[in-house]
Amino acid sequence: MPVTGLDHYNLCAPQEMLDELCEFYCDVVGLSIGERPDFSGYGYWLYARDKPILHLSQARNPRVTTSEASFDHDAFKCTDLRGIKGRLSAKGVDYRFARVPGTPIVQLFFSDPAGNGVELNFDSESA
């Protein structure tokens, strides 16, 4: 069965950090809290329009890694570059602006409260 796309990703953290991450991804990135199945653990499903794309789940057991590979960042396709830059500045979030060479795509890069990278992609600087 071929993969047809990315459905969602999940970040695990202690409950207090989940609340902080939820607030950040809603207030800064622009996702919204949506319906979540009645799982036994604490968490949130955050939506972009009508799709739950970010799951925040309470960490039950610390994971042990055996390689040097790690999660680097999540990336979101966005609109309203000017509005989001204003929101980031108003929230005191430092960000880096970049252009994808040979394309009209522009990007903003910053970190969430847990230190995960966040990338916002816009079709053009006027988006």
N, C-alpha and C positions, 0 to 999 in steps of 0.2 A: 504494500500500500504506500503510495508516494506521499511525502509530506506536502501539504498545500499551503502552509503558512505558519506563523507563530501565533499561538492562542493567547498565552499570558506568561508572565513570569512571577515568581514568588520570592519574597524576601522574608526571612525568619529573624526574629529578634525577641528579647524579653518584652513583656507587656508594656512597660513604661516607654520603651523605645518605639514600639508599634504605634502608640498614641502620637508620639512626636513625628514619626514618619508619615502617619496618616494626615496629620495637620499640614505638614510640609508639602506632600504631594497634592493635597487639595488646594491650599492657599497659595502656594508658589507655582507649582506646575500646572494646576488647573483641572486635575482629575476630580471626580466626585464619588462620594460613598454611595454604594448601591447594594442591591439585594445580595445576600450571601446565604448559602445553605446552612442549616443548623448543625454545623460541625461541633464536636465536643470541645475543641480548643478555641481560644480567644483569637480574634483577627478581624480583618476588613477585606472587602473586595472593592477596589477602586476602578471606576469606569471612565472611559473616553467615549462620549456619546452614549450608545447603548451597549457597549462591549466591556466586560470586566477584564481589563488588561494587566492589572497589578494586584496580586494577592499578597496581603500582609498576614503572616501567621506567627503565633507565639512559638518561640523556640522551645522544644521539649528537651533535646539533648544536644550539647555542643557537637558540632561535626569536626571530625579529625581529617585533615587533608594530608595526602601522601605525595603531593606533587607541588610544583611551584606555580601551577596554573591557578587563576583566581577570577572571580567576577570583576569586570572592569567598569562597565556602565550599562545603563538602560538608555534607549533612544526613542524619542517620540516625534511623530510628524505633527507639525503645529501650523497655526495661522496666527496673525496679529503679532508680528515681531515687535513692533513699537510698544504695544500694550504689555507684552510679557517682559520686555526689557525694563519698562517702568515698574512693573510688579516686583521684579528681582531687586531693583535698586531700592524701592520702598521697603522691602523686607530685609535689606542689608545683605543680600546674597551676592557675593563676588562671582563674576562670570567672565568667561573668555569668549570672544567673538572670532569666528573663523569662516572662511569661504572654502567650498569644495572645488578644487581646481578643475577648470574646463566645464563647469556646470553653473547654473544660476542659484544653486543651493547654498544657503548660509546657515550657520550653526551657532548655538550658544552652549557652552560647557560649564558645569558647576558641580558641587557635591551636595548630597543630601545629609541630614544630621548624623547618619551612621557612617558617613565617609564614602558611600557608593557614588560613582560617577553618574551624572545625568547629562544627556545630550538632547537638545531640542533642535529639530530640523525644520527649515522654512524653504518653500519653493523659490523665493527670491527675497532680496532685501526689502522689497515693498510689500511683502506678504503680511 
